Amino acid sequence: MDIRTVIDNTILGQSTVVAGHRGLTNQVVWVHIVDHPDMAAWVRPGHLLLMTGYHWPRGAEQQRALIYQLHERSLAGIVLAVPRFLDCFPPAARQAADTVNLPLLELPWDIPFSQVTEDIHGRIIQDQHEQLARSDSIHRALTLAAAN
């Protein structure tokens, strides 16, 4: 499921996309919470990263480098809970994210990450179930057609 669909159908509808708008077609396969200095080592392709910003780098060059590292890991996007540790994504991060089409979303601090993960993971599972049901229906129709 792409980020646009996640925003349209989950609690992330309460977030604001602040950068990387062209990456809203990035596919989300899992939601992961990582909030420590070495976050790039902990993400996998298709992850939507949730973070508070507690360990977000302060320098502009370090912010750009982290965005590029996360993009290289094929991260789907980043959701920052605001305004506790950061009021918003800093300009350097937004600029780098726009360059590599990595969506940055800001989510109100009072929305618990557990609610975000439950909502999105539930939607991912529902979509997988629907795909399996469609596949089964096609398989049955083809089998019936071949038998006749």
ROTOR-350212 format. One record per residue: x, z, y of N, C-alpha, C in turn; residue in one letter. Coordinates in Angstrom, 3 decimals, always signed. Example, Ala and Ser with C-alpha at 12.3 -4.5 7.8 and 13.67 -1.06 7.14 Angstrom:
! residues 2
SITE	nu	nw	nv	cau	caw	cav	cu	cw	cv	firo
SITE	+13.190	+7.800	-5.690	+12.300	+7.800	-4.500	+13.200	+7.800	-3.300	A
SITE	+12.850	+7.080	-2.250	+13.670	+7.140	-1.060	+12.900	+7.870	+0.030	S
***
This chain:
! residues 148
SITE	nu	nw	nv	cau	caw	cav	cu	cw	cv	firo
SITE	+0.844	+0.000	-1.149	+0.000	+0.000	+0.000	+0.909	+0.000	+1.237	M
SITE	+0.550	-0.807	+2.233	+1.408	-0.872	+3.421	+1.066	+0.238	+4.417	D
SITE	+1.962	+0.443	+5.366	+1.786	+1.533	+6.327	+0.516	+1.354	+7.147	I
SITE	+0.191	+0.126	+7.495	-1.034	-0.114	+8.269	-2.252	+0.409	+7.502	R
SITE	-2.309	+0.134	+6.193	-3.413	+0.605	+5.360	-3.407	+2.127	+5.266	T
SITE	-2.217	+2.709	+5.151	-2.103	+4.165	+5.114	-2.675	+4.761	+6.401	V
SITE	-2.329	+4.191	+7.531	-2.824	+4.692	+8.817	-4.343	+4.551	+8.894	I
SITE	-4.847	+3.420	+8.433	-6.286	+3.154	+8.530	-7.122	+4.002	+7.583	D
SITE	-6.528	+4.511	+6.503	-7.325	+5.155	+5.458	-6.936	+6.586	+5.114	N
SITE	-6.029	+7.176	+5.867	-5.603	+8.551	+5.560	-5.485	+9.354	+6.849	T
SITE	-5.066	+10.582	+6.692	-4.855	+11.496	+7.812	-3.850	+10.943	+8.816	I
SITE	-3.018	+9.977	+8.400	-2.062	+9.384	+9.342	-2.752	+8.590	+10.434	L
SITE	-4.064	+8.427	+10.324	-4.819	+7.829	+11.413	-4.720	+8.660	+12.686	G
SITE	-4.307	+9.908	+12.544	-4.132	+10.784	+13.708	-2.727	+10.692	+14.301	Q
SITE	-1.908	+9.823	+13.733	-0.547	+9.640	+14.244	-0.519	+8.512	+15.265	S
SITE	+0.606	+8.409	+15.939	+0.842	+7.341	+16.902	+2.094	+6.587	+16.483	T
SITE	+1.989	+5.271	+16.355	+3.164	+4.451	+16.051	+3.901	+4.237	+17.369	V
SITE	+5.163	+4.668	+17.427	+5.916	+4.587	+18.681	+7.039	+3.559	+18.636	V
SITE	+7.328	+3.029	+17.455	+8.383	+2.012	+17.324	+8.242	+1.335	+15.970	A
SITE	+8.896	+0.191	+15.834	+8.926	-0.516	+14.564	+7.595	-1.122	+14.163	G
SITE	+6.799	-1.530	+15.135	+5.454	-2.058	+14.849	+5.466	-3.239	+13.884	H
SITE	+6.503	-4.058	+13.934	+6.563	-5.216	+13.023	+6.801	-4.807	+11.574	R
SITE	+7.134	-3.556	+11.346	+7.345	-3.064	+9.984	+6.123	-2.396	+9.376	G
SITE	+4.971	-2.513	+10.026	+3.771	-1.872	+9.489	+3.297	-2.483	+8.178	L
SITE	+3.920	-3.579	+7.767	+3.622	-4.163	+6.459	+4.537	-3.592	+5.373	T
SITE	+5.465	-2.708	+5.746	+6.336	-2.069	+4.752	+5.477	-1.328	+3.732	N
SITE	+5.836	-1.469	+2.473	+5.075	-0.853	+1.390	+5.488	+0.603	+1.172	Q
SITE	+4.485	+1.471	+1.064	+4.703	+2.894	+0.801	+4.428	+3.155	-0.677	V
SITE	+5.434	+3.658	-1.387	+5.246	+3.991	-2.793	+5.242	+5.505	-3.021	V
SITE	+5.733	+6.252	-2.033	+5.802	+7.702	-2.174	+6.001	+8.322	-0.802	W
SITE	+5.541	+9.553	-0.648	+5.761	+10.315	+0.581	+6.744	+11.425	+0.241	V
SITE	+7.762	+11.565	+1.074	+8.832	+12.517	+0.788	+9.125	+13.327	+2.041	H
SITE	+9.297	+14.628	+1.862	+9.652	+15.511	+2.975	+11.130	+15.840	+2.852	I
SITE	+11.893	+15.441	+3.859	+13.329	+15.772	+3.896	+13.624	+16.207	+5.321	V
SITE	+14.172	+17.392	+5.445	+14.425	+17.923	+6.783	+15.761	+18.655	+6.831	D
SITE	+16.807	+17.942	+6.447	+18.155	+18.501	+6.525	+19.111	+17.415	+7.000	H
SITE	+20.333	+17.765	+7.344	+21.242	+16.809	+7.985	+21.545	+15.543	+7.189	P
SITE	+21.553	+15.583	+5.871	+21.934	+14.425	+5.075	+20.706	+13.730	+4.489	D
SITE	+19.710	+13.460	+5.327	+18.436	+12.945	+4.814	+18.546	+11.563	+4.190	M
SITE	+19.450	+10.718	+4.631	+19.554	+9.363	+4.083	+19.878	+9.375	+2.594	A
SITE	+20.609	+10.372	+2.142	+20.978	+10.447	+0.731	+19.794	+10.802	-0.166	A
SITE	+18.712	+11.289	+0.422	+17.591	+11.804	-0.360	+16.395	+10.869	-0.418	W
SITE	+16.455	+9.742	+0.269	+15.300	+8.839	+0.276	+15.546	+7.639	-0.625	V
SITE	+14.460	+7.050	-1.067	+14.500	+5.885	-1.945	+13.682	+4.760	-1.319	R
SITE	+13.855	+3.550	-1.809	+13.056	+2.439	-1.280	+11.553	+2.728	-1.365	P
SITE	+10.867	+2.441	-0.284	+9.418	+2.630	-0.242	+8.957	+4.018	+0.130	G
SITE	+9.881	+4.951	+0.321	+9.473	+6.292	+0.728	+9.003	+6.291	+2.181	H
SITE	+7.978	+7.077	+2.450	+7.564	+7.394	+3.809	+8.088	+8.797	+4.055	L
SITE	+9.002	+8.932	+4.977	+9.701	+10.189	+5.220	+8.936	+11.043	+6.222	L
SITE	+8.636	+12.283	+5.837	+8.042	+13.267	+6.743	+9.127	+14.239	+7.161	L
SITE	+9.157	+14.562	+8.459	+10.171	+15.506	+8.937	+9.701	+16.202	+10.202	M
SITE	+10.297	+17.364	+10.455	+9.976	+18.131	+11.655	+10.906	+17.805	+12.810	T
SITE	+12.049	+17.199	+12.509	+13.038	+16.911	+13.539	+14.045	+18.018	+13.742	G
SITE	+13.950	+19.075	+12.950	+14.856	+20.207	+13.104	+16.317	+19.789	+13.003	Y
SITE	+16.610	+18.859	+12.092	+17.995	+18.410	+11.911	+18.225	+17.000	+12.442	H
SITE	+17.355	+16.526	+13.312	+17.534	+15.187	+13.875	+18.784	+15.206	+14.752	W
SITE	+19.646	+14.189	+14.644	+20.862	+14.176	+15.464	+20.531	+14.159	+16.963	P
SITE	+21.358	+14.795	+17.745	+21.112	+14.885	+19.191	+21.718	+13.722	+19.968	R
SITE	+22.824	+13.178	+19.490	+23.492	+12.094	+20.207	+22.857	+10.741	+19.913	G
SITE	+22.830	+9.877	+20.925	+22.200	+8.560	+20.788	+22.865	+7.723	+19.692	A
SITE	+24.186	+7.722	+19.621	+24.876	+6.928	+18.594	+24.567	+7.438	+17.190	E
SITE	+24.506	+8.750	+17.029	+24.181	+9.314	+15.720	+22.731	+8.989	+15.340	Q
SITE	+21.840	+8.967	+16.317	+20.441	+8.613	+16.046	+20.333	+7.163	+15.583	Q
SITE	+21.018	+6.280	+16.297	+21.003	+4.870	+15.891	+21.575	+4.704	+14.483	R
SITE	+22.696	+5.365	+14.229	+23.338	+5.262	+12.914	+22.400	+5.749	+11.813	A
SITE	+21.684	+6.828	+12.061	+20.762	+7.341	+11.050	+19.617	+6.366	+10.810	L
SITE	+19.060	+5.792	+11.868	+17.989	+4.804	+11.698	+18.498	+3.631	+10.865	I
SITE	+19.694	+3.138	+11.162	+20.253	+2.011	+10.396	+20.492	+2.407	+8.933	Y
SITE	+20.981	+3.628	+8.688	+21.188	+4.095	+7.315	+19.858	+4.161	+6.565	Q
SITE	+18.836	+4.698	+7.204	+17.534	+4.820	+6.555	+16.937	+3.438	+6.286	L
SITE	+17.134	+2.527	+7.210	+16.665	+1.159	+7.003	+17.388	+0.513	+5.815	H
SITE	+18.697	+0.713	+5.729	+19.479	+0.161	+4.611	+19.002	+0.698	+3.268	E
SITE	+18.424	+1.876	+3.254	+17.889	+2.488	+2.020	+16.471	+1.998	+1.741	R
SITE	+15.979	+1.042	+2.558	+14.640	+0.456	+2.410	+13.525	+1.483	+2.557	S
SITE	+13.727	+2.401	+3.476	+12.699	+3.379	+3.794	+11.488	+2.651	+4.371	L
SITE	+10.287	+3.086	+4.026	+9.077	+2.444	+4.544	+8.842	+2.819	+6.008	A
SITE	+9.095	+4.065	+6.364	+8.871	+4.530	+7.729	+9.170	+6.013	+7.833	G
SITE	+9.096	+6.523	+9.068	+9.379	+7.938	+9.329	+8.229	+8.526	+10.132	I
SITE	+7.775	+9.700	+9.697	+6.732	+10.440	+10.406	+7.355	+11.728	+10.921	V
SITE	+7.274	+11.917	+12.223	+7.822	+13.110	+12.882	+6.678	+13.994	+13.361	L
SITE	+6.706	+15.271	+12.961	+5.729	+16.231	+13.465	+6.170	+16.650	+14.871	A
SITE	+5.291	+16.447	+15.824	+5.617	+16.757	+17.221	+4.600	+17.746	+17.784	V
SITE	+4.978	+18.545	+18.724	+6.205	+18.644	+19.512	+7.012	+19.902	+19.244	P
SITE	+7.164	+20.359	+18.062	+7.842	+21.629	+17.813	+9.347	+21.581	+18.094	R
SITE	+10.098	+20.804	+17.303	+11.548	+20.739	+17.485	+11.969	+19.562	+18.353	F
SITE	+11.176	+18.500	+18.310	+11.357	+17.350	+19.201	+9.989	+17.040	+19.813	L
SITE	+10.000	+16.738	+21.099	+8.744	+16.359	+21.745	+8.280	+14.977	+21.296	D
SITE	+9.269	+14.137	+20.964	+8.980	+12.769	+20.531	+10.275	+12.175	+19.978	C
SITE	+10.164	+10.999	+19.362	+11.388	+10.310	+18.944	+12.165	+9.922	+20.209	F
SITE	+13.465	+10.176	+20.234	+14.271	+9.826	+21.397	+14.360	+8.300	+21.580	P
SITE	+14.621	+7.849	+22.809	+14.709	+6.410	+23.095	+15.683	+5.650	+22.199	P
SITE	+16.842	+6.231	+21.897	+17.825	+5.526	+21.064	+17.266	+5.265	+19.666	A
SITE	+16.558	+6.228	+19.114	+15.957	+6.059	+17.785	+14.870	+4.994	+17.824	A
SITE	+14.044	+5.029	+18.867	+12.964	+4.030	+18.984	+13.549	+2.626	+19.130	R
SITE	+14.588	+2.492	+19.928	+15.207	+1.187	+20.128	+15.799	+0.655	+18.821	Q
SITE	+16.508	+1.500	+18.090	+17.093	+1.074	+16.815	+15.997	+0.725	+15.807	A
SITE	+14.929	+1.513	+15.771	+13.823	+1.254	+14.842	+13.139	-0.069	+15.167	A
SITE	+12.995	-0.373	+16.454	+12.422	-1.666	+16.834	+13.325	-2.817	+16.380	D
SITE	+14.626	-2.606	+16.449	+15.582	-3.636	+16.047	+15.466	-3.970	+14.556	T
SITE	+15.267	-2.952	+13.719	+15.226	-3.167	+12.264	+13.803	-3.117	+11.692	V
SITE	+12.809	-3.020	+12.577	+11.396	-2.979	+12.157	+11.095	-1.820	+11.213	N
SITE	+11.595	-0.648	+11.562	+11.328	+0.568	+10.802	+10.295	+1.384	+11.574	L
SITE	+9.074	+1.487	+11.071	+8.035	+2.211	+11.811	+8.363	+3.693	+12.003	P
SITE	+8.190	+4.138	+13.238	+8.310	+5.548	+13.590	+6.938	+6.017	+14.042	L
SITE	+6.443	+7.072	+13.418	+5.125	+7.616	+13.747	+5.274	+9.055	+14.187	L
SITE	+4.503	+9.431	+15.183	+4.476	+10.820	+15.627	+3.124	+11.408	+15.256	E
SITE	+3.173	+12.541	+14.578	+1.985	+13.201	+14.059	+1.863	+14.573	+14.702	L
SITE	+0.664	+14.967	+15.115	+0.518	+16.308	+15.702	+1.040	+17.400	+14.764	P
SITE	+1.760	+18.340	+15.351	+2.403	+19.416	+14.614	+1.427	+20.192	+13.732	W
SITE	+0.202	+20.354	+14.162	-0.736	+21.217	+13.431	-1.326	+20.583	+12.174	D
SITE	-0.965	+19.357	+11.857	-1.418	+18.733	+10.607	-0.372	+19.043	+9.534	I
SITE	-0.742	+19.814	+8.514	+0.230	+20.222	+7.495	+0.735	+19.036	+6.668	P
SITE	+2.019	+19.056	+6.370	+2.602	+18.001	+5.538	+1.926	+17.962	+4.165	F
SITE	+1.494	+19.114	+3.657	+0.823	+19.124	+2.353	-0.455	+18.291	+2.395	S
SITE	-1.152	+18.316	+3.509	-2.355	+17.502	+3.656	-2.001	+16.013	+3.706	Q
SITE	-0.913	+15.690	+4.379	-0.465	+14.299	+4.475	-0.083	+13.774	+3.096	V
SITE	+0.737	+14.536	+2.364	+1.180	+14.069	+1.048	+0.011	+13.954	+0.079	T
SITE	-0.870	+14.930	+0.072	-2.024	+14.884	-0.831	-2.907	+13.681	-0.527	E
SITE	-3.168	+13.452	+0.736	-4.038	+12.350	+1.146	-3.431	+10.990	+0.772	D
SITE	-2.160	+10.797	+1.098	-1.526	+9.496	+0.840	-1.287	+9.285	-0.652	I
SITE	-0.804	+10.312	-1.356	-0.589	+10.152	-2.795	-1.904	+9.874	-3.513	H
SITE	-2.978	+10.523	-3.086	-4.290	+10.255	-3.669	-4.700	+8.806	-3.464	G
SITE	-4.442	+8.304	-2.281	-4.778	+6.905	-1.983	-3.924	+5.940	-2.818	R
SITE	-2.648	+6.248	-2.977	-1.764	+5.406	-3.793	-2.275	+5.370	-5.234	I
SITE	-2.626	+6.531	-5.777	-3.136	+6.598	-7.151	-4.452	+5.834	-7.269	I
SITE	-5.324	+5.972	-6.295	-6.595	+5.244	-6.308	-6.353	+3.734	-6.298	Q
SITE	-5.442	+3.280	-5.465	-5.131	+1.847	-5.412	-4.558	+1.355	-6.741	D
SITE	-3.702	+2.146	-7.366	-3.150	+1.759	-8.659	-4.249	+1.679	-9.716	Q
SITE	-5.167	+2.620	-9.694	-6.291	+2.605	-10.639	-7.141	+1.350	-10.440	H
SITE	-7.412	+1.002	-9.183	-8.218	-0.194	-8.898	-7.500	-1.463	-9.361	E
SITE	-6.195	-1.516	-9.185	-5.425	-2.677	-9.654	-5.473	-2.788	-11.175	Q
SITE	-5.364	-1.662	-11.860	-5.454	-1.670	-13.324	-6.840	-2.126	-13.785	L
SITE	-7.881	-1.672	-13.105	-9.239	-2.070	-13.466	-9.431	-3.573	-13.263	A
SITE	-8.913	-4.111	-12.162	-8.999	-5.561	-11.924	-8.224	-6.336	-12.980	R
SITE	-7.055	-5.832	-13.313	-6.224	-6.483	-14.329	-6.943	-6.485	-15.680	S
SITE	-7.554	-5.371	-16.030	-8.294	-5.280	-17.290	-9.462	-6.254	-17.299	D
SITE	-10.159	-6.357	-16.185	-11.292	-7.277	-16.085	-10.842	-8.730	-16.261	S
SITE	-9.746	-9.080	-15.639	-9.199	-10.439	-15.774	-8.769	-10.683	-17.216	I
SITE	-8.109	-9.714	-17.812	-7.665	-9.845	-19.201	-8.849	-10.070	-20.137	H
SITE	-9.912	-9.304	-19.949	-11.110	-9.451	-20.789	-11.739	-10.831	-20.609	R
SITE	-11.824	-11.292	-19.364	-12.417	-12.609	-19.106	-11.589	-13.716	-19.737	A
SITE	-10.275	-13.624	-19.637	-9.407	-14.630	-20.243	-9.497	-14.597	-21.773	L
SITE	-9.545	-13.395	-22.332	-9.665	-13.267	-23.776	-10.991	-13.867	-24.263	T
SITE	-12.066	-13.579	-23.542	-13.381	-14.126	-23.893	-13.389	-15.654	-23.786	L
SITE	-12.779	-16.170	-22.725	-12.721	-17.621	-22.525	-11.899	-18.275	-23.630	A
SITE	-10.812	-17.649	-24.027	-9.964	-18.213	-25.067	-10.661	-18.169	-26.435	A
SITE	-11.486	-17.155	-26.645	-12.191	-17.002	-27.932	-13.307	-18.027	-28.083	A
SITE	-13.845	-18.504	-26.983	-14.950	-19.471	-27.024	-14.388	-20.827	-26.986	N
***
